[in-house]
Each structure stands twice: as C-alpha cells, then as structure tokens.
Amino acid sequence: MQMGEGAGGRFGISGFPTIKFFSKENKEGEAYNGGRSEEDFINYLNEKCGLNRVAGGSLSESAGRVEQLDLLAAKFTKSEDKTAVLEETVAATADMNKEAQYYHKVMKKVIEKGSEFVENRKFPD
C-alpha cells in the first residue's frame, strides 16, 4: 500500500496499525506508543482527557473525588460547627472545577435537612 498525501501522509503515518491522539490543542496528533491492552488504552485516555473511566465505560471509584475535599468532608461529619467547615470548603473550592463544588452543596443540604439527607440517598453500587 502506498502512502499518498491523504490522511496518512498528512499525519505522518507510515505503517499500520498507527494510533494517534488528537486533542483540541494538538491538531497534528500525538503518537501513541503504549501497550495495546484495553487497560493500557483506558489509562492513556484517562490521563489525556482528565477522565476516571474503567473497562465498560463506567466511572472509577475515584471519579469526582478530590483528596483535599474528602478530608474536609470527613471533618464536616465529625464537627459540631458544620457551618465553619462548610465555609472552609466553599473557600477551598473557589478555584476548582464545577464538580468540586458538589462537596459544599451536599454540606449545605446536610445542615438544612440533617444527616438523614445523606443516609437516605441512593448511590450506585
């Protein structure tokens, strides 16, 4: 098979199989030289895309978790002054992504509705 100036020539593909990762920032593509197992691909894509997926497409247990905020959540559950810990958490999430703010949203609900708010929630297995 001859490589012309089609996609193969344009992206520097000289043999098959060739795997390249294209991000919003890199329109030329980045060569993938990792392993070929499903786990290798998933780990690579998780790293490149900021994801937390497992085989089959489900989210991993670490998805949406922030260690610093997990510590504040533990402090919140033990604290007598939950409002103070909530304020600390709001400040900690100010520069974080939108999902991180879920921590203080749950804390607000616990203050409003009591610990039953979390106890009565159904979480996926």
Backbone hydrogen bonds, N-H to C=O, Kabsch-Sander energy under -0.5 kcal/mol:
donor,donor_aa,acceptor,acceptor_aa,energy
4,G,2,Q,-0.7
10,R,6,G,-2.7
11,F,7,A,-2.1
12,G,9,G,-1.0
13,I,8,G,-3.1
14,S,12,G,-0.6
21,F,30,E,-2.8
22,F,20,K,-0.5
23,S,21,F,-0.6
23,S,26,N,-0.8
27,K,25,E,-0.7
29,G,26,N,-0.6
30,E,21,F,-2.3
32,Y,19,I,-2.8
33,N,31,A,-0.6
41,F,37,S,-2.2
42,I,38,E,-2.6
43,N,39,E,-2.6
44,Y,40,D,-2.2
45,L,41,F,-2.8
46,N,42,I,-2.8
47,E,43,N,-2.1
48,K,44,Y,-2.6
49,C,45,L,-2.7
50,G,46,N,-1.2
51,L,46,N,-1.5
54,V,58,S,-2.3
57,G,54,V,-2.2
60,S,52,N,-3.5
63,A,60,S,-1.4
65,R,62,S,-2.0
70,D,66,V,-2.6
71,L,67,E,-2.0
72,L,68,Q,-1.4
73,A,69,L,-2.4
74,A,70,D,-2.2
75,K,71,L,-2.2
76,F,72,L,-2.6
77,T,73,A,-2.1
78,K,74,A,-1.2
79,S,75,K,-1.2
82,K,80,E,-0.9
84,A,81,D,-0.5
85,V,81,D,-1.4
86,L,82,K,-2.5
87,E,83,T,-2.4
88,E,84,A,-1.9
89,T,85,V,-2.3
90,V,86,L,-2.7
91,A,87,E,-2.1
92,A,88,E,-2.0
93,T,89,T,-1.9
94,A,90,V,-0.6
94,A,91,A,-0.8
96,M,93,T,-1.6
100,A,97,N,-0.8
101,Q,97,N,-0.7
101,Q,98,K,-0.9
102,Y,99,E,-1.7
103,Y,100,A,-1.5
105,K,101,Q,-1.6
106,V,102,Y,-2.4
107,M,103,Y,-2.0
108,K,104,H,-2.3
109,K,105,K,-1.8
110,V,106,V,-2.3
111,I,107,M,-2.3
112,E,108,K,-2.4
113,K,109,K,-3.4
114,G,110,V,-2.3
117,F,114,G,-1.9
118,V,115,S,-0.8
119,E,115,S,-2.0
120,N,116,E,-2.7
121,R,118,V,-1.2
123,F,121,R,-0.6
